[in-house]
Amino acid sequence: MNDREQLLRIWLETVLPAPLAGLAPASSDASFRRYFRVWYNGQTGIVMDAPPDKEDCRPFVAIAAALRGLGLNAPEVLAGDLDQGLLLLSDLGSRQYLSALDAGTVQLLYGDALEALARLQTGGDPGSPLLPPYDTALLHREMELFREWFLGRLLGLTLDADEQVVLDQVFARLADNALEQPRVWVHRDYHSRNLMVTTPDNPGVLDFQDAVVGAVTYDLVSLLRDCYIAWPRSEVESWALAHRARLRALGMNGLDDAGQFLRWFDLMGAQRHLKAIGIFARLKLRDGKSGYLDDIPRTLGYLLDVAARYPDLAGLRALLRARGVDQWTPPA
């Protein structure tokens, strides 16, 4: 038993209303946080272990309360020691959307997820000091992960001056696209591994501690062009436009042009997928989590598909094809 687990067990003895009957790993994510399921008095809870020198629990606690206030099924914080990085949460179960999604379930599950997303986007106050802005600097930092960790470190490519300019111009265009959209609360990781199938109040919503105020299409493209599961473009666009119609019916302004909305959606996806590819490479190289490499081809496929349809991204597509990046597959 390591020091963190010993600390966790001692803490649980002080906060659980009944003796601890069992403890087992529940999940891990792409950060330093770990999750354990605990059993006590015939029920279960989830413990978040977030080492305070690596993670800060405070945003999670504040945002969880705000999301629950909007009617979303986020975990309830039952107990916490923020200085030690320990939280006891209500248990939203172990059935991720990813394991439940198929052609027969997608309409119902995405219907619930999009309804919850609309509550987040129309209920959250963009002027609230709770969430930081998804500003130019953050958008660019995310895209730079692609240049540094994927192209540079994972693939070992050294870009020439002209290629660097191509990336600079594409990154600037994608940031501008995000900043010109209506501003809403953005979960920032709204996808099939962070949504749980729950009854009632589907979906359960997890991993929201990095939420920001940003573009209306960000969470939508995270869900519909998920790095972990793909759907036909025609269906994705139909779902996206139906969500636009829902938001307009709920009173959101600035969504009059369906064509513009799809352009926002596509280019927002390109920004997100550049970031995700960079993160997947970093998870492999820095953190030893090689499984995420298997998700790069799907994510890169989204990026190349959008780049083929927008002149703004033609230079990026040409660069990736010239360097053979479009053919990259994970090592066996």
C-alpha positions in Angstrom: 0.0 0.0 0.0 1.5 3.3 -1.0 1.4 6.5 1.1 -1.5 8.0 -0.8 -3.7 4.9 -0.4 -2.8 4.7 3.3 -3.8 8.4 3.6 -7.0 7.8 1.8 -8.0 4.9 4.0 -7.3 6.8 7.2 -9.3 9.7 5.9 -12.3 7.5 4.9 -12.4 6.2 8.5 -13.2 9.7 9.6 -15.8 10.7 7.0 -17.7 7.5 6.2 -20.9 7.1 8.2 -20.2 3.4 8.5 -17.1 1.2 8.4 -15.3 0.8 5.1 -16.3 -2.6 3.7 -14.3 -2.4 0.5 -12.1 -0.3 -1.8 -11.1 -0.9 -5.4 -9.8 1.2 -8.3 -12.8 2.7 -10.3 -11.0 4.5 -13.1 -8.1 6.7 -14.0 -8.0 9.6 -16.5 -5.6 11.5 -18.5 -4.3 13.4 -15.5 -2.8 12.7 -12.1 -6.2 12.0 -10.6 -7.2 8.5 -9.5 -10.6 7.3 -8.6 -11.6 4.5 -6.2 -15.0 2.9 -5.5 -15.8 2.4 -1.8 -18.4 0.2 -0.2 -20.0 1.0 3.1 -23.3 0.3 4.8 -24.6 -1.5 1.7 -23.9 1.5 -0.6 -21.1 2.8 -2.8 -19.3 6.1 -3.3 -16.4 7.3 -5.3 -13.2 8.7 -3.9 -11.2 11.2 -6.0 -7.5 11.1 -5.1 -5.9 14.3 -6.5 -2.4 14.9 -5.1 -2.3 18.6 -4.2 1.1 19.2 -5.7 -0.3 18.0 -9.1 -4.0 18.8 -9.0 -6.4 21.3 -7.4 -9.7 19.9 -6.2 -11.3 23.3 -5.6 -12.5 23.9 -9.2 -14.1 20.5 -9.2 -16.1 21.2 -6.1 -17.3 24.6 -7.2 -18.2 23.5 -10.7 -19.9 20.3 -9.5 -22.2 22.5 -7.4 -22.9 24.8 -10.3 -23.7 22.0 -12.7 -26.0 20.4 -10.2 -27.7 23.8 -9.8 -28.4 23.8 -13.5 -30.1 20.4 -13.3 -27.2 18.3 -14.6 -26.4 15.0 -13.0 -22.9 15.8 -11.8 -21.5 14.0 -8.7 -22.5 15.3 -5.3 -19.5 16.1 -3.1 -20.3 14.2 0.2 -17.0 15.0 2.0 -13.7 16.6 1.2 -10.2 17.5 2.4 -9.1 20.0 -0.2 -5.6 20.4 1.4 -4.9 16.7 1.0 -6.7 16.4 -2.4 -9.3 13.9 -1.3 -13.0 14.0 -2.2 -15.9 11.6 -1.4 -18.4 11.7 -4.2 -21.8 10.2 -5.0 -21.4 7.2 -7.4 -22.7 7.6 -10.9 -22.0 4.0 -11.8 -19.5 2.3 -14.1 -21.3 2.2 -17.5 -19.6 4.8 -19.8 -21.4 6.0 -22.9 -18.6 4.6 -24.9 -19.5 1.0 -23.9 -23.2 1.6 -24.4 -23.2 3.4 -27.8 -24.2 1.5 -30.9 -26.6 2.1 -33.9 -29.5 1.0 -31.7 -28.8 3.2 -28.7 -27.2 6.3 -30.2 -30.4 8.3 -30.8 -31.6 7.9 -27.2 -28.2 8.4 -25.6 -27.2 11.4 -27.7 -30.7 12.8 -27.2 -30.2 12.8 -23.5 -26.6 14.2 -23.8 -27.7 17.0 -26.1 -30.6 18.0 -23.8 -28.1 18.1 -20.9 -25.7 20.2 -23.0 -28.4 22.6 -23.9 -29.2 23.1 -20.2 -25.5 23.8 -19.6 -25.2 26.2 -22.5 -28.4 28.2 -21.8 -28.3 28.0 -18.0 -24.7 29.0 -17.3 -24.0 32.7 -17.1 -21.1 33.6 -19.5 -20.3 36.6 -17.3 -19.9 34.5 -14.2 -16.5 34.7 -12.5 -16.6 31.0 -11.7 -15.1 30.0 -15.1 -12.1 31.4 -16.8 -12.3 32.5 -20.5 -11.4 30.2 -23.3 -9.2 33.0 -24.7 -6.7 33.3 -27.5 -3.7 32.3 -25.3 -5.4 29.0 -24.2 -6.6 28.1 -27.7 -3.1 28.5 -29.0 -1.4 26.7 -26.1 -3.7 23.7 -26.9 -2.9 23.6 -30.6 0.9 24.0 -29.9 0.7 20.5 -28.3 0.2 19.1 -31.8 3.3 20.9 -33.1 5.5 20.0 -30.1 4.4 16.6 -28.9 3.0 14.9 -32.0 5.0 16.3 -34.9 8.1 17.1 -33.0 8.5 14.6 -30.3 6.5 11.6 -31.4 7.2 11.7 -35.1 10.6 13.4 -34.8 9.8 16.0 -37.6 11.7 19.2 -37.9 9.5 21.7 -39.8 11.1 24.3 -42.1 10.3 28.0 -41.9 7.5 27.8 -44.4 5.9 24.9 -42.7 6.0 26.7 -39.4 4.2 29.6 -41.0 1.5 27.3 -42.3 0.9 26.1 -38.8 0.9 29.6 -37.3 -1.6 30.8 -39.9 -3.9 27.8 -39.4 -3.8 28.1 -35.6 -4.6 31.8 -35.8 -7.6 31.1 -38.1 -8.9 28.4 -35.8 -8.6 30.6 -32.7 -10.5 33.4 -34.5 -13.2 31.0 -35.4 -13.7 30.0 -31.8 -13.7 33.6 -30.6 -16.3 34.8 -33.0 -19.0 32.4 -31.7 -21.6 33.0 -29.0 -20.1 32.4 -25.6 -21.4 29.7 -23.3 -20.3 27.5 -20.4 -18.0 24.9 -21.9 -17.4 21.5 -20.1 -14.3 21.1 -22.3 -14.3 17.3 -22.3 -17.9 16.4 -23.1 -17.5 13.0 -24.8 -18.3 9.3 -24.4 -15.7 8.5 -21.7 -17.0 11.3 -19.4 -20.7 10.6 -19.8 -22.2 7.8 -17.8 -25.4 5.9 -18.5 -27.6 6.6 -15.4 -31.2 5.9 -14.4 -32.8 8.3 -13.8 -31.2 11.6 -14.9 -29.2 10.4 -17.8 -26.4 11.2 -18.4 -24.1 11.4 -15.5 -21.5 14.0 -16.2 -17.8 13.7 -15.1 -14.4 15.4 -15.5 -15.7 18.9 -15.8 -13.1 20.7 -13.6 -11.4 22.4 -16.5 -14.6 24.1 -17.7 -14.3 27.5 -19.3 -16.5 30.1 -21.0 -16.1 29.7 -24.7 -17.5 28.8 -28.1 -21.0 27.4 -28.4 -19.8 24.5 -30.8 -16.9 23.3 -28.6 -18.8 20.7 -26.5 -21.0 19.8 -29.4 -18.2 18.8 -31.6 -16.5 17.0 -28.6 -19.6 14.8 -28.4 -20.4 14.3 -32.0 -16.9 14.0 -33.4 -15.7 12.0 -30.4 -12.0 10.9 -30.4 -13.2 7.5 -29.2 -16.1 6.7 -31.5 -17.1 7.9 -35.0 -20.4 8.4 -36.8 -21.3 9.2 -40.4 -20.9 12.8 -41.4 -24.5 13.2 -42.5 -25.7 12.1 -39.1 -23.3 14.3 -37.2 -24.4 17.3 -39.2 -28.0 16.5 -38.7 -27.5 16.3 -34.9 -25.5 19.5 -34.9 -28.2 21.4 -36.7 -30.9 20.0 -34.5 -28.9 21.2 -31.5 -28.7 24.7 -33.1 -32.4 24.7 -33.5 -32.9 23.7 -29.9 -30.7 26.5 -28.7 -32.5 29.1 -30.8 -35.8 27.9 -29.5 -34.5 28.4 -26.0 -33.6 32.0 -26.8 -30.0 31.9 -27.7 -29.0 34.7 -30.1 -26.4 34.7 -32.9 -27.3 31.3 -34.4 -29.4 32.5 -37.4 -27.2 31.1 -40.2 -27.1 27.3 -40.4 -24.2 27.3 -42.8 -22.1 29.5 -40.5 -23.0 27.2 -37.6 -21.6 24.2 -39.4 -18.5 26.1 -40.4 -18.0 27.1 -36.7 -18.6 23.4 -35.8 -16.1 22.0 -38.3 -13.3 24.5 -37.6 -13.9 24.2 -33.8 -13.5 20.5 -34.3 -10.2 21.0 -36.1 -8.9 23.0 -33.1 -10.0 20.4 -30.7 -8.5 17.5 -32.7 -5.1 19.2 -33.0 -5.1 19.5 -29.2 -6.3 16.0 -28.7 -3.6 14.5 -31.0 -1.0 16.4 -29.1 -2.3 15.3 -25.7 -2.4 11.6 -26.9 1.3 11.9 -27.9 2.2 13.5 -24.6 0.4 10.9 -22.6 2.5 8.3 -24.4 5.9 10.1 -24.1 5.6 11.8 -20.8 3.2 9.7 -18.8 3.8 6.2 -20.3 0.1 5.8 -21.3 0.5 4.3 -24.8 -3.1 3.2 -25.3 -4.1 6.7 -26.4 -2.0 6.3 -29.5 -4.7 4.0 -30.9 -7.1 7.0 -30.9 -4.9 9.2 -33.0 -5.8 7.8 -36.5 -9.5 8.4 -35.9 -8.8 11.9 -34.6 -6.4 12.7 -37.4 -9.0 11.4 -39.8 -11.5 14.0 -38.6 -8.8 16.7 -39.0 -7.9 15.7 -42.6 -11.6 15.4 -43.6 -12.3 18.9 -42.4 -9.1 20.3 -43.9 -10.1 18.9 -47.3 -13.3 20.9 -47.3 -12.1 24.3 -46.1 -9.6 26.5 -48.0 -8.5 27.9 -44.7 -7.0 24.5 -43.9 -5.6 23.6 -47.3 -2.0 24.4 -46.2 -2.3 22.2 -43.2 -3.6 19.3 -45.2 -0.8 19.7 -47.8 1.8 19.8 -45.0 0.5 16.6 -43.4 0.3 14.8 -46.7 3.8 15.9 -47.8 5.3 14.7 -44.6 3.3 11.4 -44.7 1.5 12.2 -41.4 -1.8 11.3 -43.0 -0.7 7.7 -43.3 0.6 7.4 -39.7 -0.5 4.4 -37.6 0.5 3.4 -34.1 3.5 1.1 -33.9 2.5 -2.6 -33.5 
